Amino acid sequence: MNAVKVLFASGSDAVIAQTLEKFKTLFPELPLVVVSEFPPAEGEWIPYHICRRWSENRALLRSKLRGRTIRLAAVILEPRTPHRRMRLLGLSLAPLKMLAFNENGQHFRVSPSNFPVMARHVWWRASNLLRMWRRMRIDWRLAFWHAAAQAAGCLRLPAFLNRRSKPIAFSSLLPGISVVIPSRNGRELLQDCLPRLEGADEIIVVDNGSNDGTGPFLREAHHSSRNRVIVEQNPEPLSFAEAANRGIRRARFSHVCLLNNDMLVEAGFLAELRRCFHCVPHLFSASAQIFFPEGRRREETGKAILDAALAPTDFPVRCPEPLAGEDQTWVLYGTGGCTLYDATKLRALGGFDPAYETAYVEDLDLGVRAWQRGWPSVYCAGARALHLHRATTSRYFTEEQIDRLLERNFLRFAARVLPFLWRDNLRRLRRAKKVDALKFAARLRTYRGTYRVRGGDRFLALVRGDAAVFPGKPSSGRPVVLIASPYLQFPLSHGAAVRIYNLMRRAAADFDQILICFAEELAPAPRELLEICREIVVVRRHGAHALPSTPRPDTVEEFDSPAFHEALKWTAAKWRPRIAQFEFTQMAQYAPDIKPARTILVEHDITYDLYAQMLAREEDWEARRQYQRWLRFETAAWSWVDRVVTMSEKDRALVPGAVAIPNGVDLERFRRSLRAPEPRRILFIGSFAHRPNVLAMEFFVREVLPRLAGVTLHVIAGQRHESFWDLRHPGVEVEGFVADVRPAYERAAVVIAPLVVSAGTNIKILEAMAMGKAIVSTTAGIHGLDLGTDAGVIVADTSEEMACAISALLDSPERRQTLESQARRTAESRFGWDAIAEEQKRLYRELLANSAEPEQR
């Protein structure tokens, strides 16, 4: 049997690299296998899945090592590394052949006969730990108050009272906008603020204990003006919440704009805010876009989020810079100094909670309580205001006092509204060494007037900065179709993106399309998609190699996002689509979120069939595991939707009640070139993120390329191709993502598709045919295309047949040109997108004929 040596890389990156160098010197003639969480620098990699059960990792390892014996194994005994189960895995597979390395590169054999050395290691480790404790400088004052605050929380949180803020009574409200401006000694600020307001039906200035003549100035200056100012006089200064509530009680109109006196608004400010209430159902507040004077950092933008990814000492609520074109994105709350509220909902919540001391956090509290009732807040890009930040509070409080107010009020908020924040916030205060706030937290258990959370907190997934909304073209009043996709369609980086984009572009004339999709990073929506969509919602997908071990396929778990569930729910409530189309099988998990819309699942390939083909070639534990999960999930998913669309008749036969709408090609974009190809240049296009493309190249490079003389193989392998397979071979040129592949086609004499397994249909074959290229493919490479012998494609399944076919075409330009003409004619006659788009439209109309019209908002 073949012998190997196995390193169980249970340490940090630096220690793994050090151990790997030393381990290579032991039995250097043995092949090296590395079991690790991430790919190693060298050696055969067997992935260790940290979220899978120990038994699953063991079964995977035994499968990968089948037919081989472990001659030597090693683990790393580095402290504070969470890989104890990996070490146990190594010990279980090779108990008598195990070496243990420490973080210094020293090692010893793990065996009873080596007990003295093992005992010395334990003594050395214990001595190091003792010395580390002696060197630690513990701030016992911080530790005491942190423990006291934790204990207070344990006593307090289960004893929440059920009292809420009392609703504010009101008579019927008139349609319009009341502007409420709390102001303390802000006469000069009001002189600049008030003249800029237009469109207000009334302006209420709450004169909050001013002694600068604010009241007489307002009565004299605005008595006869078009925007008459109502003055609510308070002889003594109140907190922000109490002052704002005074104005809210006097407001007579359906919407209340709360405005700081240091806000200078731009033209159309109130109209833009009011427009959001016509667009977003059940809207509670619309928060304006806030700018700061030139040269100052934008501490507020209007786009407030609860960010869990900040540094451990950073305040958890922040305002990121909005993206270009972003508008009506959901936010955690509307800032109290620049927001329009629904007055009925505002009064039902009792206005701002007066429990918050002086100022800060009361608007956060109000916004979260509204979300818990199902009333969202959004960011309004068109309503713009310049904030002369803290122009009032800085007169009366120092920065230290303001920070103390903020921290104390946030502790009140965490205790009263979102209790799960309590412990995380205490840890942050300890790291930031804020003793005063920890002392306050320890005393907060005596506070009365708290209330238990009402409703769910699922909305929080939507307001963590992972979603962005981009308005597109104006509504046409046509039926609304929502497309949910795991990828952004532009740029056209893979075949599925090409299909989705081309069909959407042609459907835009007959339907209003809403696109909601994942992206790895939030960025402005592509212009090409905004031109064909009414709205685009992008949700950031946090990549995770550590997926939970569940009965569902790994890909399904990877795309299961609470933020996407919430974004889909609120987008459907906003647009009430008649049809919802889910691209790719993993998106079927979202179908229940969008009822009663008629639903379509687009099966770009039958995934369990793909794994079945892989298993037919070679038994593999991981492939078997995924096959079983995909078979259960995929066949169940077909029952969750109204219609399944496949790419070919072959796939349609596997799905009861499905329809086949084939792939196509843009015949105008992909045309024959007059440029002569490079004589011995071969082209393969296929993203390595798709496993069949890697298998295809492994087969071609290993078995076909050595049979070809003097050729150059050009491979376009897609984004981050190195992380899937680092292809390095003489005579092979590898590129990543290429925005326009037409020049690559033009340079190639022959295009290859040496796939050994395949599902769906290969759009790259159709592009090559439209470009008039000679193509050599396996049967799997033209899976589902139903191409005859006169289609312009040579089919060769063995390495010898493929090498002979490619050589014959490279050596015979006449034969190649005949094949090129046949390929172009086939593309023109069968695979134009216009005809295929008509098939999709017919499916839409059939589903619409059997669905009810949505009720109007």
C-alpha positions in Angstrom: 0.0 0.0 0.0 1.1 3.6 -0.6 2.5 5.2 2.5 2.0 9.0 3.3 2.8 11.3 6.2 -0.1 13.5 7.4 0.1 16.8 9.2 -3.0 17.8 11.2 -2.5 21.6 11.1 -4.0 22.5 14.4 -2.3 25.8 15.0 -2.0 29.4 13.8 -0.8 30.3 10.3 2.7 31.1 11.4 3.1 28.0 13.5 1.7 25.8 10.7 4.2 27.2 8.2 7.0 26.6 10.7 5.9 23.1 11.5 5.4 22.3 7.8 9.0 23.1 7.1 10.3 20.8 9.9 7.8 18.0 9.1 9.0 17.9 5.4 12.5 16.9 6.6 11.1 13.8 8.3 10.9 10.9 5.8 11.2 13.3 2.9 10.5 10.5 0.4 6.9 10.2 1.6 4.1 12.2 0.0 2.8 15.0 2.2 -0.9 15.3 3.2 -2.1 18.3 5.2 -5.4 18.3 7.1 -6.3 21.9 7.7 -9.1 24.5 7.7 -7.5 26.4 4.9 -5.4 25.3 1.9 -1.7 24.9 2.8 1.2 26.3 1.0 2.2 22.8 -0.3 1.1 19.2 -0.1 -2.1 17.5 -0.8 -5.0 19.3 1.1 -7.8 17.5 2.9 -10.2 20.2 4.3 -11.2 20.1 7.9 -14.7 21.5 8.4 -14.8 23.1 11.8 -18.7 23.1 11.9 -19.1 19.5 10.9 -19.4 16.6 13.4 -16.2 14.9 14.3 -17.4 11.7 12.8 -18.1 13.4 9.5 -14.5 14.8 9.3 -13.2 11.4 10.2 -15.2 9.7 7.4 -14.0 12.3 4.9 -10.4 11.8 5.9 -10.7 8.0 5.7 -12.3 8.4 2.2 -9.5 10.6 0.9 -6.8 8.3 2.3 -8.5 5.1 1.0 -5.8 2.8 -0.3 -3.0 4.5 1.5 -1.5 4.0 5.0 -0.3 6.6 7.4 3.4 6.1 8.1 3.8 9.2 10.2 1.3 11.8 11.6 1.8 15.0 13.5 -0.3 17.5 15.4 0.5 21.0 16.7 0.1 21.6 20.5 -0.2 25.4 20.3 -2.1 27.0 23.2 -5.2 29.1 22.5 -6.0 27.4 19.2 -9.5 25.9 18.9 -8.6 22.6 17.2 -8.7 20.0 19.9 -11.1 17.9 17.9 -8.6 17.9 15.0 -5.9 16.7 17.3 -8.1 13.9 18.5 -8.9 13.0 14.9 -5.2 12.5 14.2 -4.7 10.5 17.4 -7.7 8.2 16.5 -6.3 7.5 13.0 -2.6 7.0 13.8 -2.2 6.5 17.6 1.1 4.8 17.5 2.7 7.0 14.8 2.0 10.4 16.2 4.4 13.3 16.7 3.5 16.4 18.7 5.0 19.8 17.8 4.9 22.8 20.0 4.8 26.4 18.8 8.7 26.6 18.9 9.0 23.8 16.4 10.2 21.2 18.9 8.5 17.8 18.8 8.2 14.5 20.6 6.6 11.1 19.9 3.2 10.5 21.6 3.6 7.0 23.1 3.7 5.5 26.6 7.4 4.8 26.3 8.0 8.5 25.8 6.3 9.5 29.1 9.2 11.5 30.6 9.4 13.8 27.6 5.6 14.3 27.6 5.7 15.1 31.3 8.5 17.7 30.8 6.3 19.3 28.0 3.3 19.5 30.4 5.6 21.1 33.1 7.0 23.5 30.6 3.6 24.5 29.5 2.3 25.0 33.0 5.4 27.2 33.9 4.8 29.4 30.9 1.1 29.8 31.8 2.1 30.8 35.4 4.6 33.3 34.1 2.0 34.8 31.7 -0.4 35.3 34.6 2.2 37.1 36.6 2.9 39.4 33.7 -0.7 40.2 33.1 -1.8 43.6 34.4 -5.5 43.3 35.4 -7.4 46.4 36.0 -9.3 45.1 39.0 -11.6 48.2 39.1 -12.8 47.5 35.6 -13.2 43.8 36.3 -15.2 44.5 39.5 -17.7 46.9 37.8 -18.0 44.7 34.8 -18.9 41.7 37.0 -21.3 43.8 39.0 -23.0 45.0 35.8 -23.3 41.5 34.6 -24.8 40.4 37.9 -27.2 43.3 37.7 -28.3 42.3 34.3 -28.9 38.7 35.4 -31.1 40.0 38.2 -32.9 42.6 36.2 -33.5 41.2 32.7 -36.0 38.4 33.7 -37.9 40.9 35.8 -38.9 43.2 33.0 -42.2 45.0 33.6 -44.7 45.1 30.8 -45.4 48.9 30.8 -45.1 50.8 27.5 -45.1 54.5 26.8 -48.6 55.8 26.8 -50.0 56.8 23.4 -50.5 60.5 22.8 -54.2 61.3 22.4 -55.1 63.3 19.2 -58.1 64.2 17.2 -58.3 63.6 13.5 -55.2 64.9 11.6 -55.2 67.0 8.5 -53.2 65.9 5.4 -50.0 67.8 5.4 -46.7 68.3 7.3 -46.0 69.8 10.7 -42.4 70.8 11.3 -41.3 70.6 15.0 -38.0 72.3 15.9 -36.8 72.1 19.6 -34.5 75.1 20.2 -32.6 76.4 23.2 -31.0 79.8 22.8 -30.9 79.2 19.1 -32.1 82.5 17.7 -29.2 82.9 15.3 -29.5 79.3 14.1 -33.2 79.7 13.5 -32.6 82.8 11.4 -30.7 80.5 8.9 -32.9 77.4 9.4 -36.5 78.7 9.0 -36.2 80.6 5.7 -35.1 77.4 3.9 -38.2 75.4 4.8 -40.7 75.2 2.0 -43.9 73.1 1.8 -44.6 73.0 5.6 -48.2 73.4 6.6 -47.2 74.5 10.0 -43.9 75.1 11.9 -43.8 74.6 15.6 -40.7 75.9 17.5 -40.4 74.5 21.0 -38.7 77.4 22.8 -36.9 75.2 25.3 -35.9 77.5 28.2 -34.2 80.2 26.0 -33.1 83.5 27.3 -31.8 85.0 24.1 -35.2 86.5 23.0 -36.1 83.6 20.7 -39.8 83.8 21.4 -40.3 87.5 20.7 -38.1 87.3 17.7 -40.2 84.5 16.2 -43.5 86.1 16.9 -42.4 89.4 15.3 -40.4 88.0 12.4 -42.9 85.3 11.3 -46.3 86.7 12.4 -47.3 87.7 8.9 -45.1 85.3 6.9 -46.5 82.6 4.7 -44.9 79.9 6.9 -46.3 81.2 10.2 -44.4 79.9 13.2 -46.2 78.6 16.3 -44.1 79.0 19.5 -44.4 76.5 22.3 -42.9 78.2 25.3 -41.1 76.4 28.1 -39.6 78.5 30.8 -37.2 75.8 32.0 -35.0 73.6 29.6 -36.4 70.1 29.0 -34.7 67.0 27.7 -34.8 66.6 24.0 -37.5 63.9 24.2 -39.8 66.0 26.4 -39.3 69.1 24.2 -40.0 67.1 21.0 -43.1 65.6 22.6 -44.4 69.1 23.4 -44.3 69.9 19.7 -45.7 66.6 18.6 -48.8 67.1 20.8 -49.5 70.4 19.2 -49.0 69.2 15.6 -52.2 69.1 13.5 -51.1 67.3 10.4 -50.6 63.7 9.2 -46.8 63.8 9.1 -44.4 65.4 11.6 -40.9 66.5 10.6 -38.6 66.7 13.6 -35.8 69.1 12.8 -32.8 70.4 14.7 -32.3 74.1 14.7 -28.8 73.6 13.3 -30.0 71.9 10.1 -29.9 73.8 6.9 -32.1 72.0 4.4 -32.0 72.1 0.6 -34.8 72.9 -1.8 -37.5 70.1 -2.0 -36.5 68.7 1.3 -40.0 68.0 2.7 -41.4 66.9 -0.7 -38.7 64.2 -1.0 -39.3 62.9 2.5 -43.0 62.8 1.9 -42.5 60.9 -1.4 -41.1 57.9 0.6 -44.5 57.4 2.3 -46.1 57.0 -1.1 -43.6 54.3 -2.0 -43.0 52.2 1.2 -45.9 50.5 2.8 -46.4 50.9 6.6 -43.5 53.4 6.7 -42.9 54.9 10.1 -40.1 57.4 9.2 -38.0 58.7 6.4 -34.5 59.9 7.4 -32.9 62.7 5.3 -29.3 62.5 3.9 -27.1 64.6 6.2 -23.9 66.4 5.2 -21.3 68.2 7.4 -19.5 71.4 6.7 -16.5 71.0 4.4 -13.5 69.6 6.1 -15.4 67.7 8.8 -16.0 64.0 8.8 -19.6 62.9 8.3 -20.5 61.5 11.7 -24.1 61.2 10.5 -25.3 60.4 7.1 -29.0 59.5 7.7 -28.2 55.8 7.0 -28.0 54.5 10.5 -27.2 50.8 11.0 -26.4 48.4 13.9 -23.0 47.2 12.9 -21.8 44.0 14.5 -18.5 44.0 12.5 -16.8 47.0 14.1 -13.8 47.0 16.3 -14.4 45.7 19.9 -14.3 49.2 21.4 -16.4 51.0 18.7 -19.9 52.2 19.4 -22.2 49.6 17.7 -24.5 52.1 15.9 -22.9 54.0 13.0 -23.7 55.8 9.8 -21.8 54.6 6.8 -21.4 56.6 3.6 -24.4 56.0 1.3 -23.6 54.5 -2.1 -24.1 56.4 -5.3 -27.7 55.9 -6.5 -28.9 54.4 -3.2 -32.3 55.4 -2.0 -35.0 54.1 0.3 -32.7 51.6 1.9 -34.0 50.3 5.2 -32.3 51.9 8.3 -32.3 51.2 12.0 -34.0 54.5 12.8 -34.5 58.0 11.6 -32.3 60.5 13.3 -34.3 62.7 15.6 -32.9 65.9 14.1 -33.8 65.4 10.4 -36.6 62.9 9.9 -40.3 62.9 8.8 -42.6 60.6 10.8 -46.1 59.2 10.3 -47.9 61.2 13.0 -50.5 58.6 13.8 -47.8 55.9 14.3 -45.6 58.4 16.2 -48.4 59.2 18.7 -49.4 55.5 19.0 -45.9 54.8 20.3 -46.2 57.7 22.8 -43.6 59.8 21.0 -40.1 59.9 22.4 -39.4 58.1 25.7 -38.7 60.7 28.4 -36.6 58.2 30.3 -33.6 59.1 28.3 -31.4 61.7 30.0 -31.1 65.1 28.3 -30.4 64.0 24.7 -29.2 61.1 22.5 -30.5 57.5 21.8 -34.2 58.5 22.3 -34.6 58.5 18.4 -32.9 55.0 18.3 -35.3 53.7 20.9 -38.3 55.1 19.0 -37.2 53.7 15.6 -36.6 50.2 17.0 -39.9 50.1 18.8 -41.6 51.0 15.5 -39.7 48.2 13.7 -40.9 45.8 16.3 -44.5 46.7 15.4 -43.8 46.2 11.7 -43.2 49.9 10.8 -40.0 50.4 9.0 -37.7 53.4 8.6 -35.8 54.2 5.3 -33.0 56.5 4.1 -34.1 59.2 1.7 -31.2 60.4 -0.5 -33.1 63.2 -2.2 -33.8 65.1 1.1 -30.5 66.8 1.8 -29.5 68.8 4.9 -26.3 70.4 6.1 -25.8 69.8 9.9 -23.9 72.3 11.9 -23.1 69.4 14.3 -23.8 70.0 18.0 -24.1 73.7 17.6 -26.5 73.8 20.6 -25.3 70.9 22.9 -21.6 72.0 22.7 -22.6 75.3 24.4 -23.7 73.4 27.5 -21.8 70.2 27.6 -18.2 69.1 27.1 -17.2 66.2 24.9 -16.7 64.0 27.9 -20.2 64.9 29.2 -21.7 64.2 25.8 -20.0 60.8 25.7 -21.2 60.0 29.2 -24.8 60.9 28.2 -24.5 58.7 25.1 -23.2 55.7 26.9 -25.7 55.9 29.8 -28.7 56.3 27.4 -27.5 53.4 25.3 -27.3 51.2 28.4 -30.9 52.2 29.1 -31.8 51.3 25.5 -30.1 47.9 25.7 -31.8 47.1 29.0 -35.3 48.2 27.9 -35.6 47.5 24.2 -32.9 45.0 23.0 -31.7 43.0 26.0 -29.5 40.8 23.9 -27.2 43.8 23.4 -26.5 44.0 27.2 -23.6 41.6 27.6 -21.9 42.6 24.3 -22.1 46.3 25.3 -20.6 45.5 28.7 -17.7 43.8 27.1 -17.2 46.8 24.8 -17.3 49.2 27.8 -14.7 47.1 29.6 -12.4 47.1 26.6 -12.8 50.8 26.2 -12.1 51.3 30.0 -15.2 53.3 30.6 -15.6 52.8 34.4 -18.3 55.4 34.8 -20.6 53.6 32.3 -20.0 50.2 34.0 -20.8 51.7 37.4 -24.1 53.1 35.9 -24.9 49.7 34.4 -24.4 48.1 37.8 -26.9 50.4 39.3 -29.4 50.2 36.5 -31.2 47.2 38.1 -33.1 49.6 40.3 -34.6 51.4 37.3 -38.3 51.1 36.9 -40.5 51.6 33.8 -38.8 49.0 31.6 -40.9 46.8 29.3 -40.5 43.5 27.5 -39.8 43.4 23.8 -42.9 43.2 21.8 -42.8 41.4 18.4 -39.8 39.8 16.8 -36.3 41.2 16.2 -35.8 39.6 12.7 -35.8 43.1 11.2 -32.3 43.6 12.7 -30.8 41.4 10.0 -32.0 44.1 7.5 -30.5 47.1 9.3 -26.9 45.9 9.8 -25.6 47.5 6.7 -25.9 44.4 4.5 -28.7 45.6 2.2 -28.9 48.5 -0.3 -31.8 49.7 -2.5 -31.3 51.3 -5.9 -34.3 52.8 -7.8 -34.2 52.2 -11.5 -36.4 53.2 -14.4 -39.9 54.7 -13.8 -42.8 52.4 -13.3 -44.8 51.6 -16.4 -47.8 50.2 -14.6 -47.3 46.8 -16.2 -47.3 43.5 -14.2 -44.5 43.3 -11.7 -42.0 40.4 -11.9 -39.5 39.9 -9.1 -36.2 38.1 -9.9 -34.3 36.6 -7.0 -30.7 35.6 -7.9 -27.7 34.4 -6.0 -25.4 36.6 -8.2 -25.5 40.1 -9.7 -26.0 39.7 -13.4 -23.5 42.4 -14.5 -20.7 42.1 -15.5 -21.5 39.0 -17.5 -18.9 36.9 -15.7 -20.5 33.4 -16.2 -23.1 31.7 -18.4 -26.0 32.0 -16.0 -25.5 35.8 -15.8 -25.5 36.0 -19.6 -28.8 34.1 -19.7 -30.5 36.1 -16.9 -29.4 39.5 -18.3 -30.5 38.8 -21.9 -33.9 37.5 -20.9 -34.5 40.4 -18.5 -33.4 42.9 -21.1 -36.0 41.6 -23.5 -38.7 41.3 -20.8 -38.3 44.9 -19.7 -40.6 46.1 -22.5 -43.6 44.1 -21.2 -43.0 43.8 -17.4 -41.8 46.0 -14.5 -38.9 44.0 -13.1 -37.6 44.0 -9.5 -34.2 42.4 -9.0 -33.1 41.2 -5.6 -29.7 39.5 -5.5 -26.6 38.7 -3.5 -23.2 40.4 -3.9 -19.9 39.8 -2.1 -19.6 43.6 -1.5 -22.1 46.4 -1.7 -21.4 48.8 -4.6 -23.5 51.1 -6.8 -25.8 49.1 -9.0 -24.6 48.6 -12.7 -26.2 51.1 -15.1 -27.0 48.2 -17.5 -29.3 46.7 -14.9 -30.9 50.0 -13.7 -32.0 50.6 -17.3 -34.1 47.5 -17.3 -35.3 47.3 -13.6 -37.7 49.3 -11.6 -35.7 48.6 -8.5 -32.6 46.7 -7.5 -32.0 45.4 -4.0 -28.5 44.1 -3.3 -27.8 42.0 -0.2 -24.2 41.4 0.9 -23.4 37.7 1.3 -20.8 37.1 4.0 -18.7 34.2 2.7 -18.2 31.4 5.2 -16.1 28.3 4.7 -17.4 27.0 8.1 -20.9 26.0 7.1 -23.2 24.2 9.6 -23.7 20.5 9.2 -27.3 20.1 8.3 -29.4 17.8 6.1 -29.4 20.5 3.4 -26.6 20.9 0.8 -23.7 23.2 1.7 -24.6 25.6 -1.1 -28.1 26.0 0.3 -26.7 26.8 3.7 -24.2 29.2 2.1 -27.1 31.2 0.6 -29.4 31.1 3.6 -29.3 34.7 4.8 -31.6 36.3 7.4 -31.0 39.6 5.7 -32.1 38.2 2.3 -35.3 36.8 3.9 -36.2 40.2 5.4 -35.2 42.1 2.3 -37.4 39.8 0.1 -40.3 40.1 2.5 -40.2 43.9 2.6 -39.6 44.2 -1.2 -42.6 42.0 -1.9 -44.7 44.1 0.4 -43.6 47.2 -1.4 -44.1 46.0 -5.0 -46.6 43.1 -4.7 -45.2 41.2 -7.6 -47.5 39.0 -9.6 -44.6 36.6 -10.4 -41.5 35.8 -8.5 -38.7 34.0 -10.3 -35.9 32.2 -8.4 -32.7 31.6 -10.3 -30.7 28.5 -9.2 -32.0 25.7 -7.0 -30.5 27.1 -3.7 -32.8 30.1 -4.0 -35.9 27.9 -3.8 -35.6 28.2 0.0 -37.0 31.8 -0.3 -40.2 30.8 -2.3 -42.4 30.6 0.9 -41.5 34.2 1.7 -43.3 35.7 -1.3 -46.7 34.1 -1.4 -49.2 34.8 -3.0 -47.1 35.6 -6.0 -46.9 32.9 -8.6 -43.4 31.3 -8.4 -40.9 30.0 -10.9 -37.7 28.1 -10.1 -35.1 28.2 -12.9 -33.0 25.1 -12.8 -29.8 26.1 -14.5 -28.7 22.5 -14.0 -30.1 19.6 -12.1 -27.5 19.5 -9.3 -28.2 16.1 -8.0 -27.8 14.7 -11.5 -24.4 16.4 -11.7 -23.2 14.7 -8.5 -24.6 11.4 -9.8 -22.4 11.7 -12.9 -19.4 12.5 -10.7 -20.1 9.4 -8.5 -20.5 7.3 -11.7 -16.9 8.2 -12.6 -15.4 7.7 -9.1 -16.8 7.0 -5.7 -16.1 9.9 -3.3 -17.4 10.4 0.3 -17.9 14.2 -0.1 -19.7 13.8 -3.5 -21.9 11.1 -2.1 -22.8 13.3 0.9 -23.7 16.3 -1.4 -25.6 14.0 -3.8 -27.8 12.7 -1.0 -28.5 16.2 0.3 -29.2 17.6 -3.2 -31.5 14.8 -4.1 -33.7 15.4 -1.0 -33.6 19.2 -1.3 -34.0 19.6 -5.0 -36.9 17.2 -5.5 -38.6 18.8 -2.5 -38.0 22.3 -3.9 -39.9 21.5 -7.1 -43.1 21.2 -5.0 -42.6 24.6 -3.4 -43.1 26.6 -6.7 -45.7 26.8 -9.3 -43.5 26.0 -12.3 -39.9 24.7 -12.8 -37.9 25.8 -15.9 -35.1 23.7 -17.2 -32.4 24.4 -19.8 -33.0 21.3 -21.9 -35.6 18.6 -22.8 -33.3 16.1 -21.1 -33.5 17.9 -17.8 -37.2 18.6 -18.2 -37.8 14.9 -18.3 -36.5 14.7 -14.7 -38.9 17.3 -13.3 -42.6 16.6 -13.2 -44.6 19.4 -14.8 -41.5 21.4 -15.9 -41.0 23.5 -19.0 -37.8 23.7 -21.0 -36.7 27.2 -22.1 -33.2 26.7 -23.6 -30.2 28.9 -23.4 -29.3 31.2 -26.2 -26.7 33.7 -27.5 -26.7 37.4 -28.5 -26.3 37.0 -32.3 -25.5 40.8 -32.7 -22.8 40.9 -30.0 -21.2 37.6 -31.0 -20.4 37.6 -34.7 -17.9 36.0 -37.0 -14.7 38.0 -37.2 -12.7 38.8 -40.3 -9.5 38.6 -38.3 -7.5 35.4 -38.9 -6.9 33.3 -35.7 -3.5 32.5 -34.3 -2.6 29.2 -36.0 -2.2 26.8 -33.0 -4.1 28.6 -30.2 -6.8 26.7 -28.3 -9.4 28.4 -26.0 -11.3 27.1 -23.0 -13.7 29.4 -21.1 -15.2 28.3 -17.8 -15.2 29.6 -14.2 -13.3 27.3 -11.9 -15.9 28.1 -9.2 -18.0 25.6 -11.1 -16.5 22.2 -10.2 -17.1 20.5 -13.7 -14.9 23.1 -15.3 -12.0 22.1 -13.0 -12.6 18.5 -13.8 -12.6 19.3 -17.5 -9.2 21.1 -17.3 -7.7 18.4 -15.2 -8.7 15.8 -17.8 -7.5 17.9 -20.7 -4.1 19.0 -19.2 -3.4 15.5 -17.9 -4.5 13.3 -20.9 -5.0 15.5 -24.0 -2.5 18.3 -23.9 0.6 16.1 -23.9 -0.6 14.6 -27.2 -0.6 18.0 -28.9 2.6 19.6 -30.3 3.3 23.3 -30.3 -0.1 24.5 -29.1 -1.0 27.3 -26.7 -3.9 26.7 -24.4 -5.7 29.9 -23.3 -7.9 29.4 -20.2 -10.3 32.0 -18.9 -11.0 30.7 -15.4 -13.1 33.4 -13.8 -12.8 35.4 -10.6 -10.6 34.1 -7.8 -9.8 31.0 -9.9 -6.6 30.3 -7.9 -8.7 29.5 -4.8 -10.4 26.7 -6.7 -7.5 25.3 -8.7 -4.1 26.9 -9.2 -3.5 25.8 -12.8 0.2 26.2 -13.7 1.5 24.2 -16.7 3.9 24.8 -19.6 2.0 26.2 -22.7 -1.0 27.2 -20.7 -2.1 30.8 -20.3 -4.6 31.4 -17.5 -6.7 34.6 -17.0 -9.3 35.5 -14.4 -12.4 37.4 -15.1 -12.5 38.9 -18.6 -15.3 41.5 -19.3 -15.3 41.0 -23.1 -14.4 37.5 -24.2 -14.8 38.2 -28.0 -11.2 39.1 -28.6 -10.2 35.7 -27.0 -12.5 33.9 -29.3 -11.1 35.8 -32.3 -7.5 34.8 -31.5 -8.4 31.1 -31.0 -8.2 28.6 -33.9 -10.2 26.0 -31.9 -12.5 26.2 -28.9 -12.7 23.2 -26.6 -15.3 21.9 -24.1 -13.7 18.8 -22.6 -16.2 18.4 -19.8 -16.4 15.0 -18.2 -19.6 15.7 -16.2 -22.2 18.3 -17.0 -25.8 19.5 -16.3 -27.8 22.2 -17.8 -26.4 23.6 -21.0 -23.2 25.3 -21.8 -23.6 28.9 -23.0 -19.9 29.1 -23.9 -20.6 26.5 -26.7 -23.3 28.8 -28.1 -21.1 31.9 -27.9 -18.3 30.0 -29.8 -20.8 28.9 -32.4 -22.1 32.4 -32.9 -18.5 33.6 -33.3 -18.1 31.1 -36.0 -15.4 29.0 -34.2 -14.5 25.4 -34.7 -15.4 23.5 -31.6 -14.2 20.2 -30.2 -16.3 18.9 -27.3 -17.1 15.9 -25.2 -20.7 14.6 -25.1 -21.0 16.2 -21.6 -19.8 19.5 -23.0 -22.9 19.8 -25.3 -25.2 18.3 -22.7 -28.8 19.2 -23.5 -28.1 21.1 -26.7 -29.3 18.4 -29.1 -26.7 19.1 -31.7 -26.5 16.9 -34.8 -23.5 16.0 -36.9 -24.0 19.1 -39.1 -24.1 21.6 -36.2 -20.4 22.5 -36.5 -19.2 20.7 -33.4 -16.9 17.7 -33.3 -17.7 15.3 -30.4 -14.8 13.3 -29.0 -15.0 11.6 -25.6 -11.6 9.9 -25.2 -8.3 11.7 -24.9 -7.0 10.1 -28.1 -10.1 11.1 -30.1 -10.0 14.7 -28.8 -6.3 15.1 -29.5 -6.7 13.7 -33.1 -9.7 16.0 -33.8 -7.9 19.1 -32.5 -4.7 18.3 -34.5 -6.7 17.7 -37.7 -8.4 21.1 -37.4 -5.2 23.0 -36.6 -3.5 21.3 -39.6 -6.4 21.8 -42.0 -7.7 25.4 -42.3 -10.2 24.4 -45.0 -11.8 21.8 -42.7 -11.8 24.3 -39.9 -13.5 27.0 -42.0 -16.3 24.5 -43.1 -16.9 23.8 -39.4 -17.0 27.5 -38.5 -19.7 28.2 -41.1 -21.8 25.3 -39.9 -21.5 26.5 -36.3 -22.7 30.1 -37.2 -25.6 28.8 -39.2 -26.7 26.6 -36.3 -26.6 29.5 -33.8 -28.6 31.7 -36.1 -31.3 29.1 -36.8 -31.8 27.8 -33.2 -30.3 29.9 -30.4 -31.2 33.6 -30.8 -32.3 35.2 -27.5 -35.3 37.0 -29.1 -37.1 33.7 -29.8 -36.2 32.3 -26.4 -37.3 35.4 -24.6 -40.8 35.0 -26.2 -41.0 31.5 -24.7 -40.4 33.0 -21.2 -43.0 35.8 -21.8 -45.5 33.1 -22.8 -44.9 31.4 -19.5 -45.3 34.7 -17.6 -48.7 35.3 -19.3 -49.9 31.8 -18.6 -49.1 32.2 -14.9 -50.7 35.7 -14.8 -53.9 34.4 -16.4 -54.3 32.0 -13.4 -53.5 34.6 -10.7 -55.5 37.3 -9.1 -54.7 41.0 -9.4 -53.0 42.3 -6.2 -54.9 44.6 -4.0 -54.0 48.2 -4.3 -52.2 49.9 -1.4 
